[in-house]
Amino acid sequence: MRNSLFLFLICCTIMSCNNDMVYSEYKSLQNQKWHKDSIVSFTIHPPDTLQPYNLYVNLRNTHKYRYNNLFLIVEMNFPHGKIIKDTLEYKMAKPNGELLGTGFSSIKENKLWYKEHVVFKENGEYQVNIQHAMRENGKVNGVVNLDGVTDVGFSVEKPTSK
C-alpha cells in the first residue's frame, strides 16, 4: 500500500511538469476574502527578449464565490517606466450557478487568459499588479470584500505549437 501511494505521487509529479512554464506564482489571501484595496503583485524576470509568451491570471476560489463573473484591473509595469493597465472580465460560473474551473474538491482553479504572444522587449524586472473591480448591479460602490477567493496567481508560458 505504501509503495503504491509513493508510485502514484511520483507519477502525478512527472505528469504535472510543464516544460512550457516560465513563471508561476500564487499568493494566498487572508480569510478567503479579497479586499477591494488589496493589490496582489508579482515580479517577473523574463528569460528572453525575443521569445513570445502567453500570460495568465490564475485564481483559486471556493463555493463562497457567489458571482457569475469577475472583473479585474491588471497593470503591467515595464522596466523603463511604461505602464499598461487593462480592465478585464471573466466568466466564473454557468447560468445555473455551477462554478467553472478545474478541481475535484471544494476549491476550483481557473486559468484566465491575460495576454497572448507577448514579447518582453525590455531587459529587466516587470511588475504585474492585480486588483478586483467587482460591483453589484444597481450599486455605485464596489464590493469591499470579495468572498471565496483563496489565492491569486500569475503565470508566463511559452506558446504551445499545434
C-alpha positions in Angstrom: 0.0 0.0 0.0 2.7 2.4 1.0 4.7 1.7 -2.2 1.6 2.2 -4.3 1.0 5.6 -2.8 4.6 6.6 -3.4 4.5 5.5 -7.0 1.2 7.4 -7.5 2.7 10.6 -6.1 5.8 10.3 -8.4 3.6 9.7 -11.5 1.5 12.7 -10.6 4.6 14.9 -10.2 6.0 13.8 -13.5 2.7 14.3 -15.4 2.2 17.7 -13.9 5.6 19.0 -15.1 5.1 21.7 -17.8 8.2 22.4 -19.9 6.5 25.5 -21.3 6.1 27.1 -17.9 8.5 30.1 -17.5 7.0 31.6 -14.3 4.2 30.7 -12.0 3.4 32.0 -8.5 0.3 32.2 -6.3 -0.3 34.4 -3.4 -2.8 33.5 -0.7 -5.5 35.9 0.5 -6.4 36.2 4.2 -9.6 34.6 5.3 -10.6 33.7 1.7 -11.6 37.4 1.1 -10.1 39.8 -1.4 -10.4 43.4 -0.2 -11.1 46.0 -2.9 -8.0 48.0 -2.0 -5.7 44.9 -1.9 -3.4 44.7 -4.8 -1.6 41.4 -5.5 1.8 42.0 -7.1 4.2 39.7 -9.0 7.7 40.4 -10.1 8.8 38.8 -13.4 12.2 38.4 -14.9 11.6 37.2 -18.5 14.4 34.9 -19.6 14.3 36.0 -23.3 13.6 39.3 -25.1 12.8 37.6 -28.4 10.5 34.7 -27.4 6.8 35.3 -27.3 4.9 34.2 -24.2 1.3 33.7 -23.1 0.3 35.4 -19.8 -2.4 34.2 -17.4 -4.1 35.3 -14.3 -4.7 32.3 -12.1 -7.4 32.2 -9.4 -8.5 29.7 -6.8 -12.0 30.1 -5.3 -14.4 28.2 -3.2 -18.2 27.8 -3.3 -18.4 31.0 -1.3 -17.7 32.9 -4.5 -21.2 34.0 -5.4 -20.9 35.8 -8.7 -21.1 34.6 -12.3 -18.3 36.8 -13.5 -15.1 38.5 -12.2 -13.8 42.0 -13.1 -10.1 42.6 -12.6 -7.8 45.5 -13.1 -4.4 44.2 -14.3 -1.4 46.6 -14.5 1.9 45.7 -16.0 4.9 48.0 -15.2 7.8 47.7 -17.6 11.5 48.1 -16.6 11.8 51.5 -18.2 8.6 53.1 -16.8 5.9 52.2 -19.3 2.6 51.1 -17.8 -0.2 49.1 -19.4 -3.5 48.9 -17.5 -6.4 46.7 -18.5 -9.9 46.1 -17.1 -10.8 42.5 -17.7 -14.0 40.4 -17.3 -14.0 36.7 -16.9 -16.9 34.2 -16.7 -16.7 32.3 -13.4 -19.9 30.3 -13.3 -22.5 28.6 -15.6 -26.0 30.1 -15.8 -27.2 27.6 -13.2 -24.6 28.8 -10.7 -22.2 25.9 -11.0 -18.6 27.3 -10.7 -16.3 26.9 -13.6 -12.7 25.8 -13.3 -10.9 22.6 -12.5 -10.6 20.6 -9.3 -12.3 17.8 -7.6 -12.5 19.4 -4.1 -14.4 22.5 -3.0 -11.6 24.6 -4.5 -11.8 25.5 -8.2 -8.8 26.6 -10.1 -9.2 29.0 -13.0 -6.5 29.8 -15.6 -7.7 33.1 -17.2 -6.1 34.5 -20.4 -4.5 37.8 -19.9 -2.3 38.4 -23.0 -1.2 36.2 -25.9 2.1 36.2 -27.7 3.7 38.9 -25.6 7.4 39.7 -26.3 9.2 41.2 -23.3 11.4 43.6 -25.4 13.0 45.4 -22.4 15.6 43.7 -20.2 14.9 43.8 -16.5 12.2 43.4 -14.0 8.5 43.6 -14.9 5.8 44.0 -12.2 2.2 42.8 -12.5 -0.4 44.2 -10.2 -3.9 42.6 -9.9 -6.9 44.1 -8.2 -10.5 43.1 -8.3 -13.1 45.6 -9.5 -16.3 43.9 -8.6 -19.6 45.8 -8.4 -23.1 44.7 -7.7 -26.0 45.6 -10.1 -27.6 48.9 -9.1 -24.9 49.8 -6.6 -22.3 52.6 -7.0 -19.7 51.4 -4.5 -17.7 48.3 -5.2 -17.7 45.0 -3.4 -15.5 45.7 -0.3 -14.6 42.1 0.4 -14.9 39.6 -2.4 -15.7 36.3 -0.6 -14.5 32.9 -1.7 -11.2 33.8 -3.4 -8.4 31.9 -1.7 -5.4 32.6 -4.0 -4.4 34.9 -6.8 -1.7 33.8 -9.2 0.1 34.8 -12.3 1.9 32.7 -14.9 4.0 33.1 -18.0 4.2 30.2 -20.5 5.8 29.6 -23.9 3.0 29.2 -26.5 2.4 25.6 -27.4 2.8 24.8 -31.1 -0.1 22.9 -32.6 
